């Protein structure tokens, strides 16, 4: 597992995005082939009152991400300023993104993709992350 107090560098982050993209893509194909399996995934538990206290957590997370992106030369100019502007509205935008929209593209979401739930495999030769596995939780459809 990566050190959750340090966060992820660009290489680890890209590996996570590659895997979550595959997960989203596979769920989209599965939904097209067997839509009846997705009838139970209509509402996210993130929209409940329990998570209203998470607003500051989201703001801090986006601020931390912006500070990390500043260290990534190929992305600094393009994204760090946008992330700083997003921080104050991050939680509202997050909740809005979880609403299922029947007329749009919906995929299964991991629901709790954080460092404590991700294990990385490292190359014995180079020490670089080469693969990952994540602990599954109840998937959400959005």
N, C-alpha and C positions, 0 to 999 in steps of 0.2 A: 504494500500500500504506500502511496505517496504521503508525505508529511502534510497533513491538512492545515497546519499553521503557516506553511510556506506557499501553499497553492500549487498551481501547475504552470510549467513553462510552456512555450509555444509548441514544442514537439509533443508533449503529453496532451495538450489541449487539442491539437489536430488529430491525434489518435482517437481521443474520446469522440470528437465530432464525426469522424469517419464511421465509428461503430454505431453511434446513435442514429446517424443517417441511414445506415443499413437496417436498423431496427424499425425506423419509421417507414422506410420503403417496403420492407417485408410485411408490415402491418397493413399498408395500403393495398398490396397485392392480395393478401388474405381477406381483407374486407370486400374486395371486388369478387373474389371467388366464393366466399361463404358469408354474406352479409348478416345472416341470422346469428352468427357467433358474436356479433358486436352490439346486439340489442341491449345488453346490460351496461354498456359503457356510454352513458349519456351525460353524466354530470360529474364534475371534478369535486373531490372533497376539499380542494384548496379554496373554493368559494364560500366555505362555511365560516361562521362567526369565530371559530377557533383560530383561524389564521389572520384575523384582522390585526392582531398584535404583531404581525410579521413585517409591517411596512418599513420600520427602521432597519430591520435585518436586510431587506431587499435594497434599500438605499445604500447601506454600507457595502453590500456585496457589489453593486454596480460601481461604486466609488473605488473599491479595491481593484476591480477589473480594469477600470480606466487607468489606474496607476500602473498596473502590469502592462497594459497595451503600450504605454509610453516607452517601455523597454524593448518593444518589437519594432525595429526600424522600418520594415516594409508595411506596417499597419499604423504606426504612430500618427502620421499626418491625417490619415483617412478616418480613424475611429476614436481616438482618445477624447477629442473635444465633444463629439456626439455622445459618447458615454457619460461624460460629466454632465451634460445637459439632460440626459435621460434619468439620472439618478433620482431626482425628486418625484418623478412620475412612474418609476419602475414598477412599483407594486400594483398600481392601477392598471397599467398596460399589461402586466403579467396576468391579472385576474381576467381582463378582457380577452386575452389570447386563449384562455382556457374554455371559453364558451363554445359549445358545439354549434356549428353552423351547417345545417342539413344541405344547403345549396353549395357548400364549399368542400374542399379537400380536407379530410379528417384522418388523423393517424393515432395509433397508440403511443402514449408518452410513458416513459419510465416512471415518473411520478416522484422519485427521490434520488436523482442522480447527483450524488455528492461524493466527495473523496472517501468518506468512510465506507462507501458501498462499491468502490472500484479497486480492483487489484490489477497491477501491471506486471507484465512479463518482460524481463530485460535480457538482452543478448549477453551471453557469457564473454564474447570477444570484445564488444564495444561498450557494453554497459548501458546502451540506449534502450528505451522502451520499444518493444516490438509488437506487443499485443496486450489485450486487456480482457478482463471478465468483470461483470458487475453483479452485485447481489440484486436479485429481482424483488420487486414489491408488487403491489396491486397496480396493474397498468391502468392508465386513464386514456380515454378517447377524446381527442380534441382536434 
